[in-house]
Amino acid sequence: MDSATQSSHTAIDSTIREKFIGILGTEGLHLATPADSVYGVQAQFILEPATESQLADALRLANESKLAVIPRGGGTKLGWGSPPARADIILSTMRLNRVLEHAWADLTVTVEAGCNIQTLQETLAQHGQRLALDPLWPEKATVGGILSTNDSGALRLRFGALRDLIIGVTIALADGTLASSGGKVVKNVAGYDLPKLVTGALGTLGVITRAVFRLHPLPHNTRWFSISTANPEDTQKLVLAIQDSKLAHVALQTHFGAEAPPSIDVLFEGTEAGLKAQATQLRALAGSAQVPEAPRTAWRARQDLWQFSKPDETAIAKISILPTDFAHTIGLIRRAAVTSHTTWKSLMYATGLGWLRLEDASDNLHRVLTTLRADVEKIGGSLVVLHRPSTLQAFDAWGTPGDSLPLMKSVKRQLDPNNILNPSRFFGGI
């Protein structure tokens, strides 16, 4: 084990190991390596169940043995959240990777948690359909991973967030129970809303094994347009004007940064005639501003924020504000960054969600993030740090949880009383 890697776990004796092999077979248990550590906390074994029942039985044994479990899909977002208090087992869903049922006539799909998003979309496209979602790294990110992190992008403006797209889920609880909620119909109002509960819970309440989503047709054509603006105030005015118009835009995102003027990207979908009409209306709204067609790679803008060469001098945060606070928030970012001479770049959606990248020495990053979080929370927003330098691991990823923390802790105690699932990774040390 790497000397820099923490060993924070309960020893797994040979008896427990043999029990895991009895559940999973020898092909379902592997030694964890330093590459499998989470924030430097090293697990001992990786479990790879091939079925839901195997996963549930393995989780039950881990719970009985008081072993800390880190659920993992494609591993693209294991750095999100706080460091785990301990880690004994990585529970991988990568062998649960099937599209179980594509009910194309009903516009629904049932898929296992380990299926990656790109594979799912390719399967759905065979019937001219899609999951209207644009998560990070779709070629690696899994269904369970995006649900656990509640990861969605610019398309949520038109199609809603994951909580709007998911209509059913099955999860393995810590005691080995397989619990299902929702169904394969688009309308479902009966029972406890487990799909929404586990979305964004970071795997702290249970391990997602399958999900049911509502689908949308693939568009006939798509077109991105870009508009340069003079300042954040003008950007906000135009964004609000577009939102208040009769334009049928699918996505609307804005770019800000220390080294480039603000700009707006607008996405339309539809027939060629419809796209032409939409472009004409957009140009009328933009007035004297030029509205050229933007590259189709504009949808990658959020992913491009994650392209950096110095991870120990970079921080990435997710910001949530009111759409009417765009200009004010950019002013807060600019002032905090200028004070520390910090390089920054931001992508903001019309929904009020945004992404911020800061580049500087870790001491300055700590100062800027602390100042910004306090300022954003004063206006009723939030700032969650998704990536930070290794020297800032102790910096709270989440911020102030508000008055919801007692309720969240109560739900955690009910579903995971031994606190074995991703311990301490969520709000308030949950």
N, C-alpha and C positions, 0 to 999 in steps of 0.2 A: 504493500500500500504506500502511495506517495506520502512523504512526510508532511506535506502541506495539506493533506486531506484529513479531515476530522473523522475519527471513529466514534460515532455517536449512535450506539445501537445495543440491543440485547443479544447476547451470544446465542446462536442457533445450534443446539446440540445435534448429534447424529440421529437421535430418535425423531426429532421434529423434521429433520431433513428427509429421512426415509418416509415419513408420512406424506410430505409434499410430493415425493417421487411416486408414492402409491396413488396419489390423486392425479398427477399430471403426466406420469411417465418420465423416463430419464431425459427425453427430448424437451420437456417442459420446464426444466430447472437448470440454470447456469450460474456460474460464479460471476458476481459483479466485478467490474474493473474500475480503476480511477476515472475512466471516461464516462462511467455511469453515475458519478457523484452529482449531487444537487447542491449548488452553492458550497461545494467542498465537503458536504456531509456524505459519507460513504456507506452505501448499503452492502450487504453480504451476498445476497442472491437475487437473480432475476427469475421471476416466474412467468411462464408463457402458456396460459391455458388455451386449449383449442375449442372449448365450448363454454357456454354460459354456466352450465352446472359445474364444470371444473373450476371456473373462476370463483363461483360462489363458495364451493367447498374449500378452496385454498384460502379464501378470505376468512371463512369461519375458523379454520385452523390457526391462521395468523392472529385472529382476535382472541381465541382461547389461550394462545401462547403469549399474548401481550406484545406482539411484534408490530413495529411501526411500518406502515405500507405506503409507498409512493406510487400512485397510479401513473402509468405512462402510455401515451399513444405513439405519435411520431417523434416526440421529444423536442418539437420546435419551440415550445413555450415553457419548458421546465424552469427557465430563469425568471418567469413572472411570479410575483408574490414574494413572501418573506422566506428566508431560509428555514428548512424544517428543523424542529427541535431535535429529532432523531430520525434515522432511517435504517430499517433492517432489510426490507424487501422492496424491490421494484416490481410492481405488478403490471406486466405489459399486456396490451390488448391487440398486439399486431397480428395474432393468428385468428382473431375474430374480425375478419375482413370481408365478409360477403354482403352483397346486395341481396337481401332475402326475398323481397317482393316489390316489384315496380308495378303498382296498380295504375297504369297510365290513363285509363279511362276515368279514374277518380282523382287524378292529379295528386297521388300520394306515393311515397316510397318508404319501405322498411329496410333499414340497413344496420349492420353490426358496427360497433363502436370503433373497431380498428381499421375500417375502410378509409382510405385517404380520399380527400375531396375531389382530386382530379379524376380518380377512377370512378367515383360516384357520378360526376358530371358527364364523363364519357359514356357511361351506361345509360343515363337518362337521355342524353342527346340522340340516342338511337331511335327514340320516339318523339324527338323534337321538343324535349322538356329539359328543365334545369331546376336545381336548387338555387333560388335567386339570392345568392350570397357570394361575397368576395373576401374570404379570409386571407390572412398571410400564408405564404408558402403552401399553396393547395396541393402541390405534388407530394408533400410529406405530411402535412397536417391531417389529423384524423377527425372523424365525426365526434368521437368522445372528447378529443382535445379541444376542438373549437367550442363545443358546448360547455365544457368545464371552465374555459376562460372567457366565454361569451364574446368570441372574436368575430366581428363583422366590420365591413367597410362602408364605402360610399353608397352602395345599393340599398342600404337600410332606409334611405330617404323615401324611396318608392315602395319597397317591399316589406319594410319592417325589420326589426332585429330578430335574433334567433328565437327569442321568446314568442314572437309572432309566427314563426315558421314551423316550430316544433309542435306536434299535436299528440305525441305519445312517446313514452320512454320506458325502458326496463333498466333497473339498477340493482346491483348486488349490495345489500347492506352489510355492515360489519359482522353481523351474526350469521351471515351466509344466506339470508333470505333474499330471494329474487322478487323484487317488488315492481309491479307495472302500473302505469296510470296513463289515461288518454286512450286513443285508439286510431283507427285508420280512416276515420271520417273527419272532414274539415271542421264540422261543428261538434264540440264535445264540452258539455257544461257540467257533467256529473262527476262527483268525487273530488278527492284531494288533488291539487294541481302540482303533481310531482315534476312534470316537465319543466315548468317555470322555476321550481324550487332548486333543481340541480344545475340549471343553466347559470353559469357564472360562479358556482360554489367552489370551484377549484379542486374538485374531487374530495372535499372534506366531509361530505354527507353520505357518499356511496360511490361505487364504481359503475359508470354507465356501461351497459353491455349492448344495447341496441336503441335505436330511435326511429320515430316515424315523423316524416316531414310533409308539409304541403308543398306542392310544386307549382311552377309557372312555365308557360310556353317559352321556347327560345325565340328571341326577336328576329324579325325578318332582316333588319339591318341596324347598325349602330353608328353613331357619329358623335365625336367629341368636338367641342368648340372651346376656344380659349379667349379670355378678355383681360388685357392689362389695365390696371388701375393706378391712380396717382398715389393713394395713401390708404391706410386701413379704414378711415371714415367713409371714403368713396366706395371702397369694397363692400362694406357692410350695407350701405344704401342700395347698391345694385343687387346684392344677394337678397335683401328683403323685397326689393321690387320684383325680382324673378319669382320668388316664393309667393308673392301676392298676385302674380299674373295668372293667365290661363294656360301658360306653357305646360306641356306634359313631360317635363324633364324627369329623368330617372335618377340622376346623381348630380350633386352640386358641391364642389369643393374649392377651397381657396388656399393659395400659397402665400406665405410670408417668410421673410428671412432678413438677416443682417446684410446680405450681399446682393439682393435682387429686389426689384419693385414687386408689389403685390400683383396677383393675378387670380383669375377665376376660371375653373374648368366646368363645363356643363355637358352632360351626356343625354342624348336622345335615342330612343329606340322606335322602330316602326317601319313603314313602307318608305320608299324613296320620295314619293310625293309628300308624305307626311313630314319627313325629315326636312325637306326643302321649305315647307311652310313654317315649321318650328324655327329654322334658322333665320328666316325673314323676320319673324316676331322678335326673336332674341336680338337681332341687330337693331331693330326699332327701339327696344328697351335700352340698349347700350348707348344710344345717341351717337356722339362723334367718335366713340372708342372703336377701334378695329376689332373684328370678331373672326379671326381666321380659324380654319379647321385645325384641331390639335391632333397629334399622333394618337393612334389607338392604344399606345402604351401608357396613356395618361392614367389608366386604372391602376398602374403599378406605383403610383406616387407614394402611397403609404409604405409599400415594401422597399422603395428606394431610400426611405429614411433610415432603414436598418442596414444600409450598406456603409460600413465604416471600418477603418483599418486600425483604430486605436481604442479597443474596448475599455481600457482603464482610464481613458480620458473622454468618455462619452456617456451621456445619460439620455434615456428616452422615456418620456412620460405621456400618459393619456390624460387629457383635460376634458372636463365636462362643464359646460356653462350654458346660459341662455343664449339663443341665437342673436338677441339684441345686445349682447355684451362682447361681441367679436372685437370691435375696435378698442374697447377699453382693456380687454384682456391682452391684446397684442401690445398695447402701450405698457402694461405691467411687465410683460416679458422683455420688451425692449429696454425698459429702465433697469430691471434687475440684471440683464445681460451686459449692458453698457458699463454699469458700475464695476463689474468684475472683468471686463474685456472678454466676455465669453461669446464664442460663435454660436449662432442659433438658427434654426430653421423650423417652420411649423406648417402643418397641413390641417385645415379646419373644415369640417363638414357643415352643411346648412342645418343639420339637426342639433348643433351645439356641441358635438363631440370633436375633439381635435387631438393631434399628435405633435409633440414637441421634441426636437433633438437639440441637445446642448453639448458643446465640445470645449473642454478646458481641463486644467489640472483638477484633481479630485477635491481639493480644499475649496476651490472656487465653485465647483459644481454643488457641493454641499451647501454653500452660502446661497447660491442662486435658487436652488430647489427649496430651501427652507423659506426664503423670502417669498417666492412665487406661490408656494402652497398656502401660506398665511393670507396672501393677497387674494388668491382665487377663492378660498373658503369664505372670506369676508363678503364676497358678492354672491354667496350661495352655491358656488361651484365646487369642484373637487379636482385634485391632481394625484394620480396614481403613478408611481415610478415602476416601469416595466423592465428597464435595464439600467444598471448603475455599476460603476467600477468596483472591483473586488475589495478595494479599501473602504467602500461605503456600504458594505453588506449590512451593517447595523442600522443604516438609515431606514426609517419606516417606509415601506413601500406604499402603504394604503392611505395614510392621513387620518383625519378625524372621522370615526364611523357614525357619529351622531347618536340619536336615541334608539337606533335599531339594534345596537349591540346586545342588550340583554335578550331580545327575542332570538337573535342569531345563535347566541350561546345556548339558549334553551333547546332549539331545534337540533343543534349539534349534540347535546347531551342525550337527547331522545334517540337519535339515529346512530350515534357512535359513542356510547357511554364510556368506552375505554380509551377514547381519543387516539385511535391507531391510524386513522386516515389523514395523511398529509398534516401531521400535528404542527401547529403554530404557523402555518403558511398563509392563513387568511386574516381578515380584519381582527384586530384585538387579540391576536395570538390564538385564534381558533384553529 
